[in-house]
């Protein structure tokens, strides 16, 4: 378990969360009447991160 790989694995979900937040913000700004896209996007990103954490090998490889 090397330090750079751990830092990368920690930063990747944060980048995805930031991207999801930007998408939710943009969808909220440009279409206030439809929030289903933002909710669906957040659910997809959270599911992807959860699956990534669940199916990742314990040693990080």
PQR file of N, CA, C, O and H, with PARSE charges and radii, in Angstrom:
ATOM      1  N   UNK A   1       0.864  -1.200   0.000 -0.4000 1.5000
ATOM      2  CA  UNK A   1       0.000   0.000   0.000 -0.0000 2.0000
ATOM      3  C   UNK A   1       0.892   1.239   0.000  0.5500 1.7000
ATOM      4  O   UNK A   1       1.429   1.626   1.038 -0.5500 1.4000
ATOM      5  N   UNK A   2       1.043   1.843  -1.142 -0.4000 1.5000
ATOM      6  CA  UNK A   2       1.916   3.005  -1.265 -0.0000 2.0000
ATOM      7  C   UNK A   2       1.133   4.288  -1.048  0.5500 1.7000
ATOM      8  O   UNK A   2      -0.079   4.326  -1.259 -0.5500 1.4000
ATOM      9  H   UNK A   2       0.607   1.528  -1.985  0.4000 1.0000
ATOM     10  N   UNK A   3       1.815   5.322  -0.631 -0.4000 1.5000
ATOM     11  CA  UNK A   3       1.151   6.588  -0.301 -0.0000 2.0000
ATOM     12  C   UNK A   3       0.513   7.266  -1.520  0.5500 1.7000
ATOM     13  O   UNK A   3      -0.625   7.725  -1.426 -0.5500 1.4000
ATOM     14  H   UNK A   3       2.799   5.291  -0.459  0.4000 1.0000
ATOM     15  N   UNK A   4       1.212   7.342  -2.665 -0.4000 1.5000
ATOM     16  CA  UNK A   4       0.583   8.028  -3.810 -0.0000 2.0000
ATOM     17  C   UNK A   4      -0.717   7.371  -4.264  0.5500 1.7000
ATOM     18  O   UNK A   4      -1.667   8.068  -4.620 -0.5500 1.4000
ATOM     19  H   UNK A   4       2.137   6.969  -2.742  0.4000 1.0000
ATOM     20  N   UNK A   5      -0.772   6.031  -4.256 -0.4000 1.5000
ATOM     21  CA  UNK A   5      -1.985   5.351  -4.669 -0.0000 2.0000
ATOM     22  C   UNK A   5      -3.111   5.644  -3.684  0.5500 1.7000
ATOM     23  O   UNK A   5      -4.258   5.821  -4.094 -0.5500 1.4000
ATOM     24  H   UNK A   5      -0.001   5.465  -3.967  0.4000 1.0000
ATOM     25  N   UNK A   6      -2.797   5.698  -2.390 -0.4000 1.5000
ATOM     26  CA  UNK A   6      -3.820   6.002  -1.393 -0.0000 2.0000
ATOM     27  C   UNK A   6      -4.351   7.421  -1.588  0.5500 1.7000
ATOM     28  O   UNK A   6      -5.556   7.656  -1.503 -0.5500 1.4000
ATOM     29  H   UNK A   6      -1.865   5.554  -2.057  0.4000 1.0000
ATOM     30  N   UNK A   7      -3.447   8.360  -1.848 -0.4000 1.5000
ATOM     31  CA  UNK A   7      -3.876   9.742  -2.075 -0.0000 2.0000
ATOM     32  C   UNK A   7      -4.752   9.819  -3.326  0.5500 1.7000
ATOM     33  O   UNK A   7      -5.762  10.523  -3.341 -0.5500 1.4000
ATOM     34  H   UNK A   7      -2.468   8.169  -1.917  0.4000 1.0000
ATOM     35  N   UNK A   8      -4.357   9.089  -4.377 -0.4000 1.5000
ATOM     36  CA  UNK A   8      -5.135   9.098  -5.613 -0.0000 2.0000
ATOM     37  C   UNK A   8      -6.513   8.490  -5.380  0.5500 1.7000
ATOM     38  O   UNK A   8      -7.515   9.023  -5.856 -0.5500 1.4000
ATOM     39  H   UNK A   8      -3.537   8.517  -4.365  0.4000 1.0000
ATOM     40  N   UNK A   9      -6.570   7.383  -4.653 -0.4000 1.5000
ATOM     41  CA  UNK A   9      -7.860   6.740  -4.380 -0.0000 2.0000
ATOM     42  C   UNK A   9      -8.736   7.620  -3.500  0.5500 1.7000
ATOM     43  O   UNK A   9      -9.962   7.525  -3.552 -0.5500 1.4000
ATOM     44  H   UNK A   9      -5.755   6.950  -4.266  0.4000 1.0000
ATOM     45  N   UNK A  10      -8.111   8.482  -2.686 -0.4000 1.5000
ATOM     46  CA  UNK A  10      -8.896   9.376  -1.847 -0.0000 2.0000
ATOM     47  C   UNK A  10      -9.386  10.584  -2.636  0.5500 1.7000
ATOM     48  O   UNK A  10     -10.488  11.078  -2.399 -0.5500 1.4000
ATOM     49  H   UNK A  10      -7.114   8.559  -2.643  0.4000 1.0000
ATOM     50  N   UNK A  11      -8.574  11.058  -3.569 -0.4000 1.5000
ATOM     51  CA  UNK A  11      -8.941  12.249  -4.323 -0.0000 2.0000
ATOM     52  C   UNK A  11      -9.982  11.965  -5.397  0.5500 1.7000
ATOM     53  O   UNK A  11     -10.785  12.839  -5.724 -0.5500 1.4000
ATOM     54  H   UNK A  11      -7.678  10.657  -3.762  0.4000 1.0000
ATOM     55  N   UNK A  12      -9.980  10.743  -5.956 -0.4000 1.5000
ATOM     56  CA  UNK A  12     -10.869  10.430  -7.063 -0.0000 2.0000
ATOM     57  C   UNK A  12     -12.345  10.571  -6.686  0.5500 1.7000
ATOM     58  O   UNK A  12     -13.085  11.223  -7.423 -0.5500 1.4000
ATOM     59  H   UNK A  12      -9.327  10.033  -5.690  0.4000 1.0000
ATOM     60  N   UNK A  13     -12.810   9.989  -5.570 -0.4000 1.5000
ATOM     61  CA  UNK A  13     -14.222  10.199  -5.201 -0.0000 2.0000
ATOM     62  C   UNK A  13     -14.532  11.657  -4.898  0.5500 1.7000
ATOM     63  O   UNK A  13     -15.652  12.110  -5.137 -0.5500 1.4000
ATOM     64  H   UNK A  13     -12.209   9.459  -4.972  0.4000 1.0000
ATOM     65  N   UNK A  14     -13.554  12.403  -4.374 -0.4000 1.5000
ATOM     66  CA  UNK A  14     -13.787  13.828  -4.098 -0.0000 2.0000
ATOM     67  C   UNK A  14     -13.994  14.586  -5.403  0.5500 1.7000
ATOM     68  O   UNK A  14     -14.850  15.468  -5.482 -0.5500 1.4000
ATOM     69  H   UNK A  14     -12.645  12.035  -4.180  0.4000 1.0000
ATOM     70  N   UNK A  15     -13.215  14.247  -6.425 -0.4000 1.5000
ATOM     71  CA  UNK A  15     -13.391  14.888  -7.727 -0.0000 2.0000
ATOM     72  C   UNK A  15     -14.757  14.549  -8.309  0.5500 1.7000
ATOM     73  O   UNK A  15     -15.418  15.410  -8.888 -0.5500 1.4000
ATOM     74  H   UNK A  15     -12.520  13.531  -6.361  0.4000 1.0000
ATOM     75  N   UNK A  16     -15.185  13.287  -8.156 -0.4000 1.5000
ATOM     76  CA  UNK A  16     -16.504  12.894  -8.652 -0.0000 2.0000
ATOM     77  C   UNK A  16     -17.609  13.640  -7.908  0.5500 1.7000
ATOM     78  O   UNK A  16     -18.596  14.063  -8.510 -0.5500 1.4000
ATOM     79  H   UNK A  16     -14.648  12.587  -7.685  0.4000 1.0000
ATOM     80  N   UNK A  17     -17.437  13.797  -6.602 -0.4000 1.5000
ATOM     81  CA  UNK A  17     -18.433  14.522  -5.819 -0.0000 2.0000
ATOM     82  C   UNK A  17     -18.484  15.987  -6.233  0.5500 1.7000
ATOM     83  O   UNK A  17     -19.562  16.575  -6.305 -0.5500 1.4000
ATOM     84  H   UNK A  17     -16.636  13.453  -6.113  0.4000 1.0000
ATOM     85  N   UNK A  18     -17.313  16.582  -6.508 -0.4000 1.5000
ATOM     86  CA  UNK A  18     -17.287  17.965  -6.960 -0.0000 2.0000
ATOM     87  C   UNK A  18     -17.987  18.102  -8.307  0.5500 1.7000
ATOM     88  O   UNK A  18     -18.730  19.058  -8.531 -0.5500 1.4000
ATOM     89  H   UNK A  18     -16.436  16.104  -6.450  0.4000 1.0000
ATOM     90  N   UNK A  19     -17.748  17.141  -9.208 -0.4000 1.5000
ATOM     91  CA  UNK A  19     -18.404  17.155 -10.510 -0.0000 2.0000
ATOM     92  C   UNK A  19     -19.913  17.010 -10.350  0.5500 1.7000
ATOM     93  O   UNK A  19     -20.683  17.691 -11.028 -0.5500 1.4000
ATOM     94  H   UNK A  19     -17.144  16.364  -9.026  0.4000 1.0000
ATOM     95  N   UNK A  20     -20.333  16.120  -9.449 -0.4000 1.5000
ATOM     96  CA  UNK A  20     -21.766  15.940  -9.216 -0.0000 2.0000
ATOM     97  C   UNK A  20     -22.383  17.211  -8.639  0.5500 1.7000
ATOM     98  O   UNK A  20     -23.504  17.576  -8.993 -0.5500 1.4000
ATOM     99  H   UNK A  20     -19.707  15.568  -8.898  0.4000 1.0000
ATOM    100  N   UNK A  21     -21.654  17.884  -7.752 -0.4000 1.5000
ATOM    101  CA  UNK A  21     -22.173  19.125  -7.175 -0.0000 2.0000
ATOM    102  C   UNK A  21     -22.320  20.201  -8.248  0.5500 1.7000
ATOM    103  O   UNK A  21     -23.289  20.959  -8.252 -0.5500 1.4000
ATOM    104  H   UNK A  21     -20.743  17.588  -7.465  0.4000 1.0000
ATOM    105  N   UNK A  22     -21.339  20.259  -9.164 -0.4000 1.5000
ATOM    106  CA  UNK A  22     -21.432  21.242 -10.246 -0.0000 2.0000
ATOM    107  C   UNK A  22     -22.622  20.936 -11.154  0.5500 1.7000
ATOM    108  O   UNK A  22     -23.339  21.843 -11.575 -0.5500 1.4000
ATOM    109  H   UNK A  22     -20.552  19.643  -9.161  0.4000 1.0000
ATOM    110  N   UNK A  23     -22.827  19.648 -11.452 -0.4000 1.5000
ATOM    111  CA  UNK A  23     -23.959  19.259 -12.310 -0.0000 2.0000
ATOM    112  C   UNK A  23     -25.277  19.609 -11.625  0.5500 1.7000
ATOM    113  O   UNK A  23     -26.200  20.116 -12.262 -0.5500 1.4000
ATOM    114  H   UNK A  23     -22.244  18.911 -11.110  0.4000 1.0000
ATOM    115  N   UNK A  24     -25.359  19.333 -10.321 -0.4000 1.5000
ATOM    116  CA  UNK A  24     -26.596  19.644  -9.596 -0.0000 2.0000
ATOM    117  C   UNK A  24     -26.824  21.153  -9.548  0.5500 1.7000
ATOM    118  O   UNK A  24     -27.957  21.618  -9.673 -0.5500 1.4000
ATOM    119  H   UNK A  24     -24.609  18.920  -9.803  0.4000 1.0000
ATOM    120  N   UNK A  25     -25.747  21.914  -9.368 -0.4000 1.5000
ATOM    121  CA  UNK A  25     -25.881  23.367  -9.343 -0.0000 2.0000
ATOM    122  C   UNK A  25     -26.349  23.885 -10.691  0.5500 1.7000
ATOM    123  O   UNK A  25     -27.257  24.714 -10.762 -0.5500 1.4000
ATOM    124  H   UNK A  25     -24.827  21.536  -9.266  0.4000 1.0000
ATOM    125  N   UNK A  26     -25.722  23.392 -11.773 -0.4000 1.5000
ATOM    126  CA  UNK A  26     -26.083  23.863 -13.110 -0.0000 2.0000
ATOM    127  C   UNK A  26     -27.521  23.485 -13.453  0.5500 1.7000
ATOM    128  O   UNK A  26     -28.269  24.297 -13.998 -0.5500 1.4000
ATOM    129  H   UNK A  26     -24.985  22.719 -11.715  0.4000 1.0000
ATOM    130  N   UNK A  27     -27.909  22.237 -13.129 -0.4000 1.5000
ATOM    131  CA  UNK A  27     -29.270  21.815 -13.451 -0.0000 2.0000
ATOM    132  C   UNK A  27     -30.279  22.605 -12.626  0.5500 1.7000
ATOM    133  O   UNK A  27     -31.389  22.880 -13.082 -0.5500 1.4000
ATOM    134  H   UNK A  27     -27.301  21.577 -12.686  0.4000 1.0000
ATOM    135  N   UNK A  28     -29.882  22.968 -11.400 -0.4000 1.5000
ATOM    136  CA  UNK A  28     -30.768  23.768 -10.564 -0.0000 2.0000
ATOM    137  C   UNK A  28     -30.884  25.195 -11.073  0.5500 1.7000
ATOM    138  O   UNK A  28     -31.931  25.826 -10.931 -0.5500 1.4000
ATOM    139  H   UNK A  28     -28.981  22.744 -11.030  0.4000 1.0000
ATOM    140  N   UNK A  29     -29.800  25.709 -11.672 -0.4000 1.5000
ATOM    141  CA  UNK A  29     -29.817  27.080 -12.171 -0.0000 2.0000
ATOM    142  C   UNK A  29     -30.602  27.180 -13.473  0.5500 1.7000
ATOM    143  O   UNK A  29     -31.392  28.103 -13.669 -0.5500 1.4000
ATOM    144  H   UNK A  29     -28.949  25.197 -11.788  0.4000 1.0000
ATOM    145  N   UNK A  30     -30.367  26.198 -14.374 -0.4000 1.5000
ATOM    146  CA  UNK A  30     -30.937  26.320 -15.710 -0.0000 2.0000
ATOM    147  C   UNK A  30     -32.340  25.734 -15.820  0.5500 1.7000
ATOM    148  O   UNK A  30     -33.092  26.105 -16.721 -0.5500 1.4000
ATOM    149  H   UNK A  30     -29.725  25.448 -14.214  0.4000 1.0000
ATOM    150  N   UNK A  31     -32.705  24.825 -14.918 -0.4000 1.5000
ATOM    151  CA  UNK A  31     -34.075  24.292 -14.957 -0.0000 2.0000
ATOM    152  C   UNK A  31     -34.564  24.085 -13.528  0.5500 1.7000
ATOM    153  O   UNK A  31     -34.405  23.009 -12.950 -0.5500 1.4000
ATOM    154  H   UNK A  31     -32.094  24.524 -14.186  0.4000 1.0000
ATOM    155  N   UNK A  32     -35.146  25.106 -12.986 -0.4000 1.5000
ATOM    156  CA  UNK A  32     -35.569  25.038 -11.587 -0.0000 2.0000
ATOM    157  C   UNK A  32     -36.770  24.129 -11.397  0.5500 1.7000
ATOM    158  O   UNK A  32     -36.991  23.618 -10.299 -0.5500 1.4000
ATOM    159  H   UNK A  32     -35.276  25.979 -13.455  0.4000 1.0000
ATOM    160  N   UNK A  33     -37.546  23.921 -12.449 -0.4000 1.5000
ATOM    161  CA  UNK A  33     -38.769  23.140 -12.297 -0.0000 2.0000
ATOM    162  C   UNK A  33     -38.497  21.644 -12.315  0.5500 1.7000
ATOM    163  O   UNK A  33     -39.357  20.853 -11.928 -0.5500 1.4000
ATOM    164  H   UNK A  33     -37.366  24.336 -13.341  0.4000 1.0000
ATOM    165  N   UNK A  34     -37.301  21.244 -12.763 -0.4000 1.5000
ATOM    166  CA  UNK A  34     -37.015  19.813 -12.891 -0.0000 2.0000
ATOM    167  C   UNK A  34     -35.777  19.464 -12.084  0.5500 1.7000
ATOM    168  O   UNK A  34     -34.654  19.750 -12.501 -0.5500 1.4000
ATOM    169  H   UNK A  34     -36.602  21.886 -13.077  0.4000 1.0000
ATOM    170  N   UNK A  35     -35.981  18.845 -10.930 -0.4000 1.5000
ATOM    171  CA  UNK A  35     -34.861  18.460 -10.076 -0.0000 2.0000
ATOM    172  C   UNK A  35     -34.590  16.962 -10.149  0.5500 1.7000
ATOM    173  O   UNK A  35     -33.706  16.457  -9.458 -0.5500 1.4000
ATOM    174  H   UNK A  35     -36.893  18.612 -10.591  0.4000 1.0000
ATOM    175  N   UNK A  36     -35.355  16.243 -10.991 -0.4000 1.5000
ATOM    176  CA  UNK A  36     -35.160  14.802 -11.057 -0.0000 2.0000
ATOM    177  C   UNK A  36     -33.806  14.470 -11.667  0.5500 1.7000
ATOM    178  O   UNK A  36     -33.200  13.458 -11.312 -0.5500 1.4000
ATOM    179  H   UNK A  36     -36.074  16.654 -11.552  0.4000 1.0000
ATOM    180  N   UNK A  37     -33.318  15.318 -12.590 -0.4000 1.5000
ATOM    181  CA  UNK A  37     -32.011  15.063 -13.193 -0.0000 2.0000
ATOM    182  C   UNK A  37     -30.900  15.166 -12.152  0.5500 1.7000
ATOM    183  O   UNK A  37     -29.983  14.345 -12.132 -0.5500 1.4000
ATOM    184  H   UNK A  37     -33.810  16.139 -12.879  0.4000 1.0000
ATOM    185  N   UNK A  38     -30.985  16.170 -11.295 -0.4000 1.5000
ATOM    186  CA  UNK A  38     -29.964  16.342 -10.260 -0.0000 2.0000
ATOM    187  C   UNK A  38     -30.003  15.183  -9.270  0.5500 1.7000
ATOM    188  O   UNK A  38     -28.958  14.669  -8.869 -0.5500 1.4000
ATOM    189  H   UNK A  38     -31.730  16.837 -11.311  0.4000 1.0000
ATOM    190  N   UNK A  39     -31.206  14.774  -8.876 -0.4000 1.5000
ATOM    191  CA  UNK A  39     -31.327  13.671  -7.918 -0.0000 2.0000
ATOM    192  C   UNK A  39     -30.803  12.377  -8.534  0.5500 1.7000
ATOM    193  O   UNK A  39     -30.109  11.603  -7.875 -0.5500 1.4000
ATOM    194  H   UNK A  39     -32.054  15.192  -9.202  0.4000 1.0000
ATOM    195  N   UNK A  40     -31.146  12.147  -9.817 -0.4000 1.5000
ATOM    196  CA  UNK A  40     -30.677  10.933 -10.486 -0.0000 2.0000
ATOM    197  C   UNK A  40     -29.160  10.952 -10.627  0.5500 1.7000
ATOM    198  O   UNK A  40     -28.505   9.935 -10.404 -0.5500 1.4000
ATOM    199  H   UNK A  40     -31.710  12.776 -10.352  0.4000 1.0000
ATOM    200  N   UNK A  41     -28.596  12.103 -10.997 -0.4000 1.5000
ATOM    201  CA  UNK A  41     -27.151  12.202 -11.126 -0.0000 2.0000
ATOM    202  C   UNK A  41     -26.445  11.944  -9.806  0.5500 1.7000
ATOM    203  O   UNK A  41     -25.434  11.242  -9.761 -0.5500 1.4000
ATOM    204  H   UNK A  41     -29.129  12.930 -11.178  0.4000 1.0000
ATOM    205  N   UNK A  42     -26.977  12.512  -8.733 -0.4000 1.5000
ATOM    206  CA  UNK A  42     -26.370  12.301  -7.415 -0.0000 2.0000
ATOM    207  C   UNK A  42     -26.448  10.826  -7.019  0.5500 1.7000
ATOM    208  O   UNK A  42     -25.497  10.278  -6.462 -0.5500 1.4000
ATOM    209  H   UNK A  42     -27.797  13.083  -8.769  0.4000 1.0000
ATOM    210  N   UNK A  43     -27.578  10.190  -7.306 -0.4000 1.5000
ATOM    211  CA  UNK A  43     -27.739   8.771  -6.964 -0.0000 2.0000
ATOM    212  C   UNK A  43     -26.751   7.911  -7.747  0.5500 1.7000
ATOM    213  O   UNK A  43     -26.164   6.977  -7.200 -0.5500 1.4000
ATOM    214  H   UNK A  43     -28.351  10.635  -7.759  0.4000 1.0000
ATOM    215  N   UNK A  44     -26.565   8.230  -9.047 -0.4000 1.5000
ATOM    216  CA  UNK A  44     -25.637   7.460  -9.870 -0.0000 2.0000
ATOM    217  C   UNK A  44     -24.213   7.616  -9.354  0.5500 1.7000
ATOM    218  O   UNK A  44     -23.476   6.635  -9.252 -0.5500 1.4000
ATOM    219  H   UNK A  44     -27.042   8.989  -9.492  0.4000 1.0000
ATOM    220  N   UNK A  45     -23.821   8.855  -9.026 -0.4000 1.5000
ATOM    221  CA  UNK A  45     -22.452   9.089  -8.550 -0.0000 2.0000
ATOM    222  C   UNK A  45     -22.229   8.405  -7.204  0.5500 1.7000
ATOM    223  O   UNK A  45     -21.188   7.783  -6.996 -0.5500 1.4000
ATOM    224  H   UNK A  45     -24.420   9.651  -9.108  0.4000 1.0000
ATOM    225  N   UNK A  46     -23.193   8.511  -6.287 -0.4000 1.5000
ATOM    226  CA  UNK A  46     -23.049   7.868  -4.988 -0.0000 2.0000
ATOM    227  C   UNK A  46     -22.982   6.354  -5.136  0.5500 1.7000
ATOM    228  O   UNK A  46     -22.220   5.692  -4.431 -0.5500 1.4000
ATOM    229  H   UNK A  46     -24.039   9.017  -6.456  0.4000 1.0000
ATOM    230  N   UNK A  47     -23.789   5.794  -6.063 -0.4000 1.5000
ATOM    231  CA  UNK A  47     -23.743   4.358  -6.286 -0.0000 2.0000
ATOM    232  C   UNK A  47     -22.399   3.930  -6.858  0.5500 1.7000
ATOM    233  O   UNK A  47     -21.857   2.890  -6.483 -0.5500 1.4000
ATOM    234  H   UNK A  47     -24.408   6.332  -6.635  0.4000 1.0000
ATOM    235  N   UNK A  48     -21.860   4.745  -7.778 -0.4000 1.5000
ATOM    236  CA  UNK A  48     -20.563   4.418  -8.371 -0.0000 2.0000
ATOM    237  C   UNK A  48     -19.460   4.434  -7.317  0.5500 1.7000
ATOM    238  O   UNK A  48     -18.606   3.548  -7.296 -0.5500 1.4000
ATOM    239  H   UNK A  48     -22.300   5.590  -8.083  0.4000 1.0000
ATOM    240  N   UNK A  49     -19.477   5.444  -6.440 -0.4000 1.5000
ATOM    241  CA  UNK A  49     -18.462   5.529  -5.389 -0.0000 2.0000
ATOM    242  C   UNK A  49     -18.610   4.367  -4.409  0.5500 1.7000
ATOM    243  O   UNK A  49     -17.617   3.778  -3.979 -0.5500 1.4000
ATOM    244  H   UNK A  49     -20.171   6.164  -6.458  0.4000 1.0000
ATOM    245  N   UNK A  50     -19.852   4.043  -4.059 -0.4000 1.5000
ATOM    246  CA  UNK A  50     -20.076   2.934  -3.129 -0.0000 2.0000
ATOM    247  C   UNK A  50     -19.612   1.613  -3.723  0.5500 1.7000
ATOM    248  O   UNK A  50     -18.976   0.810  -3.041 -0.5500 1.4000
ATOM    249  H   UNK A  50     -20.658   4.521  -4.408  0.4000 1.0000
ATOM    250  N   UNK A  51     -19.932   1.386  -5.003 -0.4000 1.5000
ATOM    251  CA  UNK A  51     -19.492   0.158  -5.655 -0.0000 2.0000
ATOM    252  C   UNK A  51     -17.964   0.122  -5.754  0.5500 1.7000
ATOM    253  O   UNK A  51     -17.351  -0.930  -5.572 -0.5500 1.4000
ATOM    254  H   UNK A  51     -20.449   2.039  -5.557  0.4000 1.0000
ATOM    255  N   UNK A  52     -17.356   1.275  -6.044 -0.4000 1.5000
ATOM    256  CA  UNK A  52     -15.891   1.348  -6.130 -0.0000 2.0000
ATOM    257  C   UNK A  52     -15.259   0.982  -4.788  0.5500 1.7000
ATOM    258  O   UNK A  52     -14.255   0.270  -4.745 -0.5500 1.4000
ATOM    259  H   UNK A  52     -17.855   2.129  -6.192  0.4000 1.0000
ATOM    260  N   UNK A  53     -15.843   1.467  -3.703 -0.4000 1.5000
ATOM    261  CA  UNK A  53     -15.286   1.163  -2.390 -0.0000 2.0000
ATOM    262  C   UNK A  53     -15.565  -0.286  -1.995  0.5500 1.7000
ATOM    263  O   UNK A  53     -14.728  -0.926  -1.358 -0.5500 1.4000
ATOM    264  H   UNK A  53     -16.657   2.046  -3.738  0.4000 1.0000
ATOM    265  N   UNK A  54     -16.744  -0.811  -2.373 -0.4000 1.5000
ATOM    266  CA  UNK A  54     -17.097  -2.170  -1.971 -0.0000 2.0000
ATOM    267  C   UNK A  54     -16.258  -3.210  -2.714  0.5500 1.7000
ATOM    268  O   UNK A  54     -15.806  -4.188  -2.120 -0.5500 1.4000
ATOM    269  H   UNK A  54     -17.424  -0.291  -2.891  0.4000 1.0000
ATOM    270  N   UNK A  55     -16.053  -2.995  -4.020 -0.4000 1.5000
ATOM    271  CA  UNK A  55     -15.395  -4.014  -4.832 -0.0000 2.0000
ATOM    272  C   UNK A  55     -13.894  -3.786  -4.970  0.5500 1.7000
ATOM    273  O   UNK A  55     -13.218  -4.545  -5.665 -0.5500 1.4000
ATOM    274  H   UNK A  55     -16.421  -2.201  -4.503  0.4000 1.0000
ATOM    275  N   UNK A  56     -13.361  -2.749  -4.317 -0.4000 1.5000
ATOM    276  CA  UNK A  56     -11.916  -2.530  -4.373 -0.0000 2.0000
ATOM    277  C   UNK A  56     -11.206  -3.577  -3.513  0.5500 1.7000
ATOM    278  O   UNK A  56     -11.713  -4.000  -2.474 -0.5500 1.4000
ATOM    279  H   UNK A  56     -13.910  -2.132  -3.752  0.4000 1.0000
ATOM    280  N   UNK A  57     -10.019  -3.983  -3.975 -0.4000 1.5000
ATOM    281  CA  UNK A  57      -9.254  -4.962  -3.211 -0.0000 2.0000
ATOM    282  C   UNK A  57      -8.737  -4.328  -1.918  0.5500 1.7000
ATOM    283  O   UNK A  57      -8.453  -3.130  -1.893 -0.5500 1.4000
ATOM    284  H   UNK A  57      -9.607  -3.639  -4.819  0.4000 1.0000
ATOM    285  N   UNK A  58      -8.611  -5.110  -0.851 -0.4000 1.5000
ATOM    286  CA  UNK A  58      -8.150  -4.537   0.433 -0.0000 2.0000
ATOM    287  C   UNK A  58      -6.764  -3.906   0.327  0.5500 1.7000
ATOM    288  O   UNK A  58      -6.480  -2.932   1.024 -0.5500 1.4000
ATOM    289  H   UNK A  58      -8.842  -6.083  -0.872  0.4000 1.0000
ATOM    290  N   UNK A  59      -5.894  -4.443  -0.535 -0.4000 1.5000
ATOM    291  CA  UNK A  59      -4.550  -3.888  -0.633 -0.0000 2.0000
ATOM    292  C   UNK A  59      -4.467  -2.751  -1.640  0.5500 1.7000
ATOM    293  O   UNK A  59      -3.403  -2.163  -1.828 -0.5500 1.4000
ATOM    294  H   UNK A  59      -6.124  -5.235  -1.102  0.4000 1.0000
ATOM    295  N   UNK A  60      -5.592  -2.437  -2.292 -0.4000 1.5000
ATOM    296  CA  UNK A  60      -5.626  -1.282  -3.163 -0.0000 2.0000
ATOM    297  C   UNK A  60      -5.195  -1.562  -4.591  0.5500 1.7000
ATOM    298  O   UNK A  60      -5.084  -0.640  -5.399 -0.5500 1.4000
ATOM    299  H   UNK A  60      -6.457  -2.915  -2.139  0.4000 1.0000
ATOM    300  N   UNK A  61      -4.952  -2.832  -4.911 -0.4000 1.5000
ATOM    301  CA  UNK A  61      -4.502  -3.147  -6.275 -0.0000 2.0000
ATOM    302  C   UNK A  61      -5.699  -3.413  -7.159  0.5500 1.7000
ATOM    303  O   UNK A  61      -5.538  -3.697  -8.346 -0.5500 1.4000
ATOM    304  H   UNK A  61      -5.042  -3.581  -4.255  0.4000 1.0000
TER
END
